[in-house]
Amino acid sequence: MIEEGNAATMTTARHRWSAVWGMAVWMVPALMLMSGATLAQERKTVVASFTIMADMARQVAGDELEVISIVPPGAEIHEYAPTPRDILKARQADLILYNGMGLERWFQRFYQGMEKVPTAVLTEGIEPIDLGEGPYQGRPNPHAWMTPGNGLIYVENIRQALVALDPAQAEIYDRNARAYSERLEALDRELTSAFGRIPDAQRTLATCEGAFSYLTRAYGFRERYLWAVNAEQEGSPQQVRRLIDDLNADQVPVTFCESTVNDRAMKQVTSETGARYGGVLYVDSLSRSEGPVPDYETLLRYNARQIQKGFGLE
């Protein structure tokens, strides 16, 4: 038989234990969340100007750094208008990566007031191809990443920037960069073989923007386009007429257009030359993860397949 005093004591103890247990049940997830937040905060943040640079940086960084893109998937890079949220992301970053060569025409103004955040220009060391016409004539064509050979230079510049930012993890960045570079070297051989199947007499690449100069030089194409680089004037009557004349003279069988621009002018060119429209190529942006080009390597392979199919090669 339990005495009344002891029973009361035990009831009180049970209530206290229940209260403590309830608090523990509540606190464990909270502590886990706090721990996760702490771990997230410990990872340094790298901000890249657009999706392709961000993907390349993630390949080198692995899980050691948080990498985010300013320009979202599918957006046009040249004339992008950064939002207040974009500016906040960059101000809080530990490193900013950008292409350079005048690609991000908004960048210098965007970067004002962020001089304490280090930057790295990823085209450092690339031999530029100058634009031959348009409002930016004489300046470098900025689309240097369009060959895996140049991609190797991007990777090395990223590796150096990440090692400088986080030297404690240098071995990881070196290893990731080496593995990534080996994949790009293999991809270069793959593209050389794929494009080599196109007869030399037909090897003219006709696109909306002149964004393929590095690819055409690397793989032996002639280049034709409506406009040199995305700007305010795109697809003017003069541009359309000139390309029609060029394609008729060269007997070009197929045309393409980039994913981030309007293809209406190129459809007109295609109709008036009797060529066929080969579809969309990706240059300035990756797709979302569920789309056709969620990463840089896939983008280059996708474009190569589209070009092959356009020339009647499956």
Buried (B, 14 or more C-beta within 10 A) or exposed (E): EEEEEEEEEEEEEEEEEEEEEEEEEEEEEEEEEEEEEEEEEEBBBBBBBBBBBBBBBBBBBBEBBBBBBBBBBBBBBBEBEBEEEBBEBBEEBBBBBBBBBBBBBBBEEBBEEBEEBBBBBBBEEBEBBEBEBBEBEEBBBBBBBBBBBBBBBBBBBBBBBBBEBBEEBEEBBBEBBEEBBEBBBEBBEBBBEBBEEBEEEBBBBBBBBBBBBBBBEBBEBBBBBBBBBBBEEBBEEEBBEBBBEBBEEBEBBBBBBBBBBEBEBBEBBBEBBEBEBBBBBBBBBBBEEEBBBBBBBBBBBBBBBBBBEBBEEE
